Amino acid sequence: MSHHNENCNAGLTVISFLAGAVTGAAVALLLAPQSGRETREQLAGYSEELRERCRHFPDDVKEHAGSAVEHGKAMIDQGRELIERGNKLAGQGKDYLDHKRKSLSAAIEAGRQAMAQEKEVLDQAMEEKD
């Protein structure tokens, strides 16, 4: 989903919420047990408050969207750093295991050679006894 579509969806959600809130408030005022004059004054006050909020709405959305985008970029950068660190540690672990495998193979080979030499010495000692 593109960045533009995400902003449009977020804006549409906020506008839908505000429209629902205004509609609910209007229905509540119309059904409230008060005079028509009081209801009209209340509606006028709410509409003025709504106009004032809507006037600042685009700036607020831009501010929050910019902050969210920057936070997202920072998280992506942090994720990349973690992946690089993980790859580096995996490489170091592989090198360590290769080194230990070579050392173990060398020790096994040295043990085989020592055992072969001892066997020769024992075989010669047995032949001399016979």
N, C-alpha and C positions, 0 to 999 in steps of 0.2 A: 504494500500500500504506500502511496507516495506521501511525502510530508504535507503537501497541499491538501490532500484528501483527509488526513488526520486532523488538521486544523479546522477544516470545514465540518467534519463530524463532531468535533468538540464544541464548536460554535453553535451548531444546530442543536446539540443536546442542551446547552445552557439556555438558548433562546426558547426551546420547548419547555424547559423547566420554568423559566420566567413567565411564559404565557400561561402555563398551568396554574402557577401561583396567583397571577392576576385574576384569572377566571375564578379560581376558588375563593379569593378574597371578595370579588364582586358578588358572587352568589351568596356568600355569608352575609355581606352587607345588605343585600336586597331582602334576605329572609330574616334579618335581625329585627327585633321589636323596637323600632325607633321611628321618628318622623321622617318623611321624605326629604325635608330640608337638611336634617342632620346626616342622612345617608348620602345626599348629593355633596355635602361639604366633605364628608369622609372620602368619598370617591375622588373628589377633586384633589384632596391632599395626597391620596395614594397615587393618582396619576402624575402629579407633580414630582413625587418621590421617584416614581418609575422613570419619568423623563430624565431626571438628574442621574440616575444610575445608568440608564442607557447611553447617556452622553459620554460617560467614562468607560463604558463597557469595552469598546475596541482597544483602548489603551491598556486596560487590565488584561484582556486576552493576549495581546501582543507581549506584554511583560511576562505573563506566566508561560506562554508558549516559548518565548526565548529562553527563559530559565530552564524549562523542561528539556529543550533541545541541547542546551549547554551541559546539563546534568547527564543526558543520554550520551553525548560525545565523550564526556569524562569517563563514564562507565565502560564505553567501548574501548577507550584507550587503556583503561585499567585491565580489562579483559585480555587485550592483546599483550600487555606486559606480563600478565600471569601465564599466558600460553607460552610466550618466549622463555620465561623462567622455567616452566615445566619442561619444555623441550631441552633446555640447557641441562637441567638436573637429570633428565632421562639419558642424555648423551653421556654425562659424567658417570651415571650408574652403569651404563653399558661398558664404558671404558674400564671401570673398576672391576666388573665381572669378567671382562676379557683378560685383564691382568691376573686376576685370581685363578682363572681357568688355566692360563699358561703356566703359572707358578705350580699349580696342583699337578698339571701334566708333567712338568719337569721333575717334580718330587716323585711321582709314580715311576717315571722312567729311571730315575736314579735308584730307586728301591729295587726295580727289576734287575738293573745292572749289578747292584750289590748282591742280590740274591743269586744271580747267575754265577758271579765270582765265588761266592761262598759254596755254591753247589760244586763248582770245579774243584775247590780246595778239598771239600769233603770226599768227592769222588776219587781224587788222587790219594787222599789219606786211606781210603778203603782199599784201593788197589795195592798200595804198599803193604797193608796188613795181610793181604791174602798171599 
